[in-house]
Amino acid sequence: MEKETLKNIFNFLEKEENKKSYKFSNYIKKINFIEKVESGIPFTKEELVFDGDLDLKGSTIKSLPEGLEVRGLLDLRNSEITSLPKGLKVGYELKLSSTKITSLPEGLKVDGILFIYNSPLKKYTDNELRNMIKPDGLIKRYIYRG
C-alpha cells in the first residue's frame, strides 16, 4: 500500500471517526517528516518536536533539520544519515549503530544512552565524544559500544 493511501486512511480514522490514537498520529507525523526532509521543505517549530519516538532506521535520509527535538527514542540504525544537526535533543536513546556518522554535533543532548556499535564513532573514547558536544552538550547515561 502506498504511503499516501496509508496517510489518508489514518487521517480519516482520526478526523471522521474521532479515533485519535497516539500511534497513528505519530506515524503520520513520521511520514510527513520524511517527505519534508527528502524534498527540502522547511519545518514549522511544532513539526520539529516529537513527543514520542522517531524511528528512521533503514531510511535513506542523509541529514536531519536543525532544531529537532525527539522526546523519546531516535533510531537511525542502518540509515544513510551522514551528519546530525547542531543542538539535537533526544529524550531517551540515540541509536547511531551501523551509520556513517563520524562526529557528534556541538550541543547534542541525549538524556539516555548513546548507541555507537558498528559505527566510525566507536574509535573515539567516551571523553573525546563528550568533548565533541561541548559546551552545552550532554550524554546523561552511557555510551554503548557493543
VENGIHU-V806848 format. One line per field, one symbol per residue. phi: phi as a letter, one per 30 degrees, with the letter a starting at -180 (. if undefined). psi: psi as a letter, one per 30 degrees, with the letter a starting at -180 (. if undefined). Layout:
BEGIN
phi = ???
psi = ???
END
This chain:
BEGIN
phi = .dedddedddddddddchcdbeddddddddddddddddciddcdeddcccdcdbcceidcdcabddjdbcdcdcccehccecacdeiecbdbbcccdhccdcacdeidbbdbcccbdhbedddddedddddecdccdabdcbccci
psi = kleeeeeeeeeeeeeefhikkeeeeeeeeeeeeeeeeefgklkleeffkjfbljjgkglgkfllkkgkjjfbkjjgkglgkflkkkgkkkfdkjjgkhlgkflklkgkkjfbkkkgkhlffffkleeeeeeeglfglkjeclkkf.
END
